[in-house]
Amino acid sequence: NIKEGNLKMLDPLKILEEEWRNIQTGIKTSKHDYHSFVLSTTRNNNPDSRTVILRAFDLEGPSIWFNTDKRSKKILDLNKNPQISALFYDRSRRVQLRISGSASVDDKSQSNQEIWNSMSPESKLCYMGPYAPSEPLVNYAPNIIVEKSAHEVSDDEDALGLTRFCRIRINLNSLDWLQLDHKGHKRLEFNFNEEIEYGWIAS
């Protein structure tokens, strides 16, 4: 039998609250394992995965955001099928989050302008390159503005970068929480409907 104290420690909603706190920390702290996550989309009925950077979180959704180039193939993927999978893993706590959700381009011009203005010059450079992400190259060439530092771009180049910048919002449908433990893995499934539904599942 599990003691009452252990039951409180294993309160699913308390566990979820802790993960929300870690996600918020991951936004602010680049060294936190939740700062980046693996995003999987579908292309030609096949999964396609890549690592993206966590940028924002909304508890009410719940929703998460990342930034990307409008020219990237993930945009084409999402236009055809907005259903995604996202994977987080915290090595120190041995916690894995598997998220299913639906993604959409959050293309609010004023909001994008404010975020763009707050970004470092170095972060903006990748949106100013001459090649679209995944575009074939005859020979290797850096996809940046040649012979310019991040602090030397013109107003026109900065404006061009902004036209290619967008945010992707992921509305969470479900979350699979797994904590690895040699004494027995712990696993929960959360579904986000009008109310949060949850239950323990076998690992």
Secondary structure as the mmCIF struct_conf table of DSSP 4:
data_model
#
loop_
_struct_conf.conf_type_id
_struct_conf.id
_struct_conf.beg_label_comp_id
_struct_conf.beg_label_asym_id
_struct_conf.beg_label_seq_id
_struct_conf.end_label_comp_id
_struct_conf.end_label_asym_id
_struct_conf.end_label_seq_id
HELX_RH_AL_P HELX_RH_AL_P1 GLU A 4 MET A 9
TURN_TY1_P TURN_TY1_P1 LEU A 10 LEU A 10
HELX_RH_AL_P HELX_RH_AL_P2 PRO A 12 LYS A 28
TURN_TY1_P TURN_TY1_P2 SER A 30 LYS A 31
BEND BEND1 HIS A 32 HIS A 32
HELX_RH_3T_P HELX_RH_3T_P1 ASP A 33 HIS A 35
STRN STRN1 SER A 36 ARG A 43
TURN_TY1_P TURN_TY1_P3 ASN A 44 ASN A 45
STRN STRN2 ASN A 46 ILE A 53
STRN STRN3 ALA A 56 ASP A 58
TURN_TY1_P TURN_TY1_P4 LEU A 59 PRO A 62
STRN STRN4 SER A 63 ASP A 69
TURN_TY1_P TURN_TY1_P5 LYS A 70 ARG A 71
BEND BEND2 SER A 72 SER A 72
HELX_RH_AL_P HELX_RH_AL_P3 LYS A 73 LYS A 80
STRN STRN5 GLN A 83 ASP A 90
TURN_TY1_P TURN_TY1_P6 ARG A 91 ARG A 94
STRN STRN6 VAL A 95 ASP A 106
HELX_RH_AL_P HELX_RH_AL_P4 SER A 109 SER A 118
BEND BEND3 MET A 119 MET A 119
HELX_RH_AL_P HELX_RH_AL_P5 PRO A 121 LEU A 125
TURN_TY1_P TURN_TY1_P7 CYS A 126 TYR A 127
BEND BEND4 MET A 128 MET A 128
BEND BEND5 PRO A 130 TYR A 131
TURN_TY1_P TURN_TY1_P8 PRO A 133 SER A 134
BEND BEND6 VAL A 138 ASN A 139
BEND BEND7 ASN A 143 ILE A 144
TURN_TY1_P TURN_TY1_P9 VAL A 146 GLU A 147
HELX_RH_3T_P HELX_RH_3T_P2 ALA A 150 GLU A 152
HELX_RH_AL_P HELX_RH_AL_P6 ASP A 155 ARG A 164
STRN STRN7 PHE A 165 GLN A 179
TURN_TY1_P TURN_TY1_P10 HIS A 182 LYS A 183
STRN STRN8 LYS A 186 PHE A 192
BEND BEND8 ASN A 193 GLU A 195
STRN STRN9 ILE A 196 TRP A 200
#
